Amino acid sequence: MFIARAIPFMLALVLALVHGVFVGVAYAQTTELRFVTWRSEAPEVWNQGIADFERQNPGVKVIREIGPQSSTQLHDLLTQKLKNRDPRLDVFVMDVIWPAEFGSAGWTLPLDRYFSKSEQQGFLDAPIAANRYRGSIFGVPLFIDAGLLYYRKDLLTKYRVAPPRTWTELVDAAKKILTAANDPQLIGYSGQFKQYEGLICNMMEFILGNGGKLWDEVAMVSALEQPAARAAVRFVRDRIIGEVSHRGVLAYEEPESLALFTEGRAIFHRNWPYAWAVANDSERSKVAGRVGRAPLPGFSPAQGAAALGGWQIGVSRYSLQPELAWRFAAFMTGANMQKRIALATGRAPTRRALYDDPEIDKKMPQLKSLLETFKQAAPRPVTPVYAPLSNIMQRYFSSVLALHNTDIDKRASFAGRDMNRVLDLLRDRSTP
Amino acid sequence: MKRSQDAALWFLLPSFCFVALFSLFPIVESLRLSFYRMILTLPWLGQRMVGWENYADLATDPVARDALVTTLLFIGVTIPLELLLGLGIALVLNEAFRGRGLLRAVVLVPWAIPTVVASQMWRFIFNDRYGLVNFMLFGADTSSYLAPLADPYLALAAIMIAEIWKTTPFAALIILAGLQSIADELYEAASVDGATSWQKFRHVTLPLLKPALLLALLFRTVDSLRVFDLVYVMTQGGPADATNVLQFYGYKKTFAEGMIGYGSAIAVTVFLLSLTLALVYLHLLRTSRWKEAGL
């Protein structure tokens, strides 16, 4: 009787043990690869890609850690892990301004061994240059960004205004439309002017468009005090924000500024290429089909400048499986993956060949016309001390834009002095 | 006697080890690092002992000075309001009425919400396109909506409001505990003497509540000197550095810029500031207890 009752129990126990052993074996054979990234706009493409990679590499499980969307906050998360030499971080996405810093700190693996010069030639020059520091390459470009001007085609046509070629034309056009439309909801210009990294991109575009620069990379001194840079900053304060925008933009990052545009409440809008797909998606945008796009204006025609943006994939120096991490980076940045990401999200690929891909051309005929903009996009200066320099500039730009009646000349010279102190750190290089 | 003391020491050992590992060690290590120049992104500079250089730089750093002013302003505005509101709430909750138990629990909700979540919520409330504040002020007239987080003065005020909302319940809780320790006979005696409600409050409640108020003041001051999450989520220190409090500045220096030495000097300064304030309060607390006991 007792035995009869015990049999099912024994059976269950044996089954559990056997199952446990098998699971254990399967577990022991799994290699985990940790990938820190942000939330993609097309998660299904990423899930699919990662599943494909796992299929091609049996026994590998990619663990994704989703970090903050904001570049600044993701930077702080990654640098904490890297600083602590966390072996449970193998591979991660990098903003275009990080490779020099991470490479200099010794946090990323130099990839020259895997990523040959000839292989690099298949990519656009600007993002490759951004991943290079002191002769080594520290990341593989995933997609490229450049600042673009979006505008309401319907409004420009209705009020007979041509797409502006200069910033002054843009302000005049915006004022003309604002007066004629007489819509209290409408503003002239929406960009990213919050105190964060995007502020640097926006302001750099104005400064370069006026023939100025952020700092002189040869003399290694600040150029914010130069007349061209100061005039551009003054123009943004007095004319862009003072005359055609509203003060809300001083708290805007990309999503907020784009939302204003897709709600039909902004005539002109500065953003990266991804905004095109969003603005023309009738589910997410009230202005779908009524959007135009042009290179950013300059202060004289054909002087416009676009900031180079974009993301790369890098491998941690402290990864216990660099070979596998590299294979993953190569897979995610491969032609196949870049094409799938481009088709799903409108993100611009970094591989030259994809600009002649018939399928991409059919889905995104506008992409080819951007190639010239991408080729000429201006990188933010490559330096391991980019983060402190950026914080000084963010403080300067935000102060002169947000505070009333600030003395731009005085603030520029303060910011310049602070920047020079940081740049001087690089001079110590010669003295060991 | 001796034996039981030995046992007590053994019992204390685990918690001492815990505190030593997670509190003492980081403090001492920060102190050590604050005397070095160490920049993570420039490893070839090495780790060089520079003595008081970081502190000298800090003393002359205008951004740090502004951050200190912002922090003190933040404390100076939020804490009196928190204590005042907390006192009001505690007085109400100390009365007997139906549903008091429920209300006591409800009042604690803001304090129980993780700060990051609350900050995100307040960011939405102050949003310039769909924020609740704007809706309450202007209704459907979206063209007059304000952008509080885009204005240097309003942004700081917005963070103060979020902080007051978040931590007033904590002050109320401590004050309520103080109120409950006041014996009813004292009020009965005052009533017999013909004291009005105000006189009872002024001459019975308030003096006996002093220790509780000082305790609330101590906790709140030390805590709000370390304000960080609200700034991190709501403004990232902007606009125009208007919400750049000391802790956030130190965080930026250490984690975003990799300036370990300088960042540590800021952390140590914040630590010393709160230690000093804590000691002053503790001293006040002790003297007020003595007076109470008639010493």
Interface residues (C-beta under 8 A of the other chain):
Chain A: T72 H75 D76 T79 Q80 K83 E101 S104 A105 G106 P184 Q185 K194 Q195 Y196 H246 R247 G248 V249 L250 A251 Y252 E256 A259 L260 E263 P384 V385 A387 P388 N391 Q394 R395 S398 S399 L401 A402 L403 F414 L425 L426 D428 R429 P432
Chain B: I39 L40 T41 L42 P43 W44 L45 P62 V63 D128 R129 T142 S143 S144 Y145 A147 L149 A150 D151 P152 A155 T235 Q236 G237 G238 P239 A240 D241 A242 Y251 K252 F255 A256 E257 G258 M259
